Amino acid sequence: MRHSDTVKKLGRTKQHRTAMLRNMVAQLFTYERIRTTRPKAMEVRRYAERMIGFAKKNTIGARREVAKFIGDRTLIKKLFDVIGPRFTDRPGGYTRVLKLGPRDGDGAEMAIIELVIREERHKEKAAKTAAAKEKGAKKAKKAAKPEKKTTEKTGEAK
């Protein structure tokens, strides 16, 4: 029986498994989307969600907790300055796992794990909101300007 055995061993020793998961989480934050096997993706999701939760807190203690797991300082900076603020109004579910089907060589189930709000989508969304605000400002200016009066016979402006 597997009572309170929450760790998926993935056929590896503890040291190999932790190193692999650290690297995969780092790659996920670097590229915001990675392709791997489905069991690995599900394990990476657990750690990635936790790291993003720490990034949302943005305290020194949270940075230290993340630094224990991810060693790269530039990546920690990106996580706290870029990725964390994207999810401030989201209560959870920061990653998405998409099933791809079996791999050709050995038939392993493949999946893509990605951040729900990726950088290019975040930029597109920001651009759309800026365009909508600009459009609203143009409408307000247009409504404020008085229209030119035209004569009935010629249709020319006075």
C-alpha positions as CSV (number, residue, x, y, z in Angstrom):
1,M,0.0,0.0,0.0
2,R,1.1,3.5,-0.7
3,H,-0.1,5.4,2.4
4,S,1.1,9.0,2.5
5,D,3.6,8.4,-0.3
6,T,3.1,11.6,-2.3
7,V,6.4,11.6,-4.2
8,K,6.4,10.2,-7.7
9,K,9.8,8.6,-8.0
10,L,10.0,8.6,-11.8
11,G,12.4,5.7,-11.8
12,R,15.3,7.8,-10.4
13,T,17.2,8.1,-7.2
14,K,16.4,11.0,-4.9
15,Q,19.4,13.1,-6.0
16,H,18.8,12.5,-9.7
17,R,15.1,13.3,-9.3
18,T,15.6,16.5,-7.4
19,A,18.3,17.7,-9.8
20,M,16.0,16.9,-12.8
21,L,13.0,18.7,-11.3
22,R,15.1,21.8,-10.4
23,N,16.4,21.9,-14.0
24,M,12.9,21.4,-15.5
25,V,11.4,24.2,-13.3
26,A,14.2,26.5,-14.3
27,Q,13.7,25.7,-18.0
28,L,9.9,26.3,-17.6
29,F,10.5,29.8,-16.2
30,T,13.2,30.5,-18.8
31,Y,11.2,29.4,-21.9
32,E,7.7,29.5,-20.3
33,R,6.8,26.3,-22.2
34,I,8.5,22.9,-22.3
35,R,7.8,19.5,-23.8
36,T,8.3,16.5,-21.6
37,T,6.6,13.2,-20.6
38,R,3.3,13.5,-18.8
39,P,4.4,12.2,-15.4
40,K,7.3,14.6,-15.3
41,A,5.1,17.5,-16.3
42,M,2.7,16.7,-13.5
43,E,5.6,16.7,-11.0
44,V,7.1,19.9,-12.4
45,R,3.7,21.6,-12.1
46,R,3.7,21.0,-8.3
47,Y,7.0,22.8,-7.8
48,A,6.4,25.6,-10.4
49,E,3.0,26.5,-8.8
50,R,4.7,26.8,-5.5
51,M,7.5,29.0,-6.8
52,I,5.0,31.3,-8.5
53,G,3.1,31.5,-5.2
54,F,6.4,32.7,-3.5
55,A,7.0,35.1,-6.4
56,K,3.5,36.7,-5.8
57,K,4.5,37.3,-2.1
58,N,7.7,39.0,-3.1
59,T,9.3,39.1,0.3
60,I,12.9,38.3,1.3
61,G,11.9,35.1,2.9
62,A,10.1,34.1,-0.3
63,R,13.2,34.9,-2.4
64,R,15.3,32.7,-0.1
65,E,12.8,29.8,-0.4
66,V,13.0,30.0,-4.2
67,A,16.8,30.4,-4.1
68,K,17.0,27.0,-2.2
69,F,15.3,25.3,-5.1
70,I,16.5,27.4,-8.1
71,G,20.1,28.4,-8.0
72,D,20.2,30.9,-10.9
73,R,20.0,34.5,-9.6
74,T,19.0,36.0,-12.9
75,L,16.2,33.5,-13.2
76,I,15.0,34.3,-9.6
77,K,15.0,38.0,-10.6
78,K,12.9,37.2,-13.7
79,L,10.5,35.1,-11.6
80,F,10.0,37.9,-9.0
81,D,10.0,40.9,-11.4
82,V,8.4,39.6,-14.5
83,I,6.5,36.3,-14.0
84,G,5.1,36.9,-10.5
85,P,3.4,40.2,-11.2
86,R,1.5,38.6,-14.1
87,F,-0.4,36.4,-11.7
88,T,-1.2,38.9,-9.0
89,D,-5.0,38.7,-9.5
90,R,-5.0,34.9,-10.1
91,P,-5.6,32.7,-7.1
92,G,-4.0,29.6,-8.5
93,G,-3.6,27.4,-11.5
94,Y,-0.5,29.2,-13.0
95,T,0.5,26.3,-15.3
96,R,-1.3,24.2,-17.9
97,V,-0.5,20.6,-19.0
98,L,-1.5,19.7,-22.5
99,K,-1.5,16.0,-23.5
100,L,0.3,15.3,-26.8
101,G,-0.1,11.5,-27.2
102,P,2.5,8.8,-27.3
103,R,6.2,9.3,-28.3
104,D,7.3,7.5,-31.4
105,G,10.3,5.7,-30.0
106,D,9.0,4.1,-26.8
107,G,5.3,5.1,-26.6
108,A,5.7,7.3,-23.5
109,E,2.9,9.8,-23.0
110,M,4.1,13.2,-24.0
111,A,2.8,16.6,-22.7
112,I,3.5,20.3,-22.9
113,I,3.7,22.2,-19.7
114,E,3.4,26.0,-20.0
115,L,2.6,29.1,-18.0
116,V,-1.1,30.1,-18.4
117,I,-0.2,33.7,-19.0
118,R,2.9,33.6,-21.2
119,E,5.1,36.6,-22.2
120,E,3.8,37.1,-25.7
121,R,0.2,36.7,-24.7
122,H,0.8,39.1,-21.8
123,K,2.3,41.7,-24.2
124,E,-0.7,41.2,-26.6
125,K,-3.2,41.7,-23.8
126,A,-1.4,44.9,-22.6
127,A,-1.3,46.2,-26.2
128,K,-5.1,45.5,-26.6
129,T,-6.0,47.3,-23.4
130,A,-3.8,50.2,-24.4
131,A,-5.4,50.4,-27.8
132,A,-8.9,50.2,-26.2
133,K,-8.0,53.1,-23.9
134,E,-6.6,55.1,-26.8
135,K,-9.8,54.4,-28.8
136,G,-11.9,55.5,-25.9
137,A,-9.9,58.7,-25.6
138,K,-10.3,59.4,-29.4
139,K,-14.1,58.9,-29.0
140,A,-14.2,61.3,-26.1
141,K,-12.2,63.9,-28.1
142,K,-14.5,63.4,-31.1
143,A,-17.6,63.9,-29.0
144,A,-16.2,67.1,-27.5
145,K,-15.4,68.7,-30.9
146,P,-18.3,70.6,-32.4
147,E,-19.3,69.4,-35.9
148,K,-19.1,71.7,-38.9
149,K,-22.4,73.0,-40.2
150,T,-23.2,72.4,-43.8
151,T,-25.6,74.2,-46.1
152,E,-28.6,72.2,-47.4
153,K,-28.3,73.1,-51.0
154,T,-24.5,72.7,-51.7
155,G,-23.4,70.3,-48.9
156,E,-20.3,72.4,-48.3
157,A,-19.0,73.5,-44.9
158,K,-19.5,77.1,-43.9
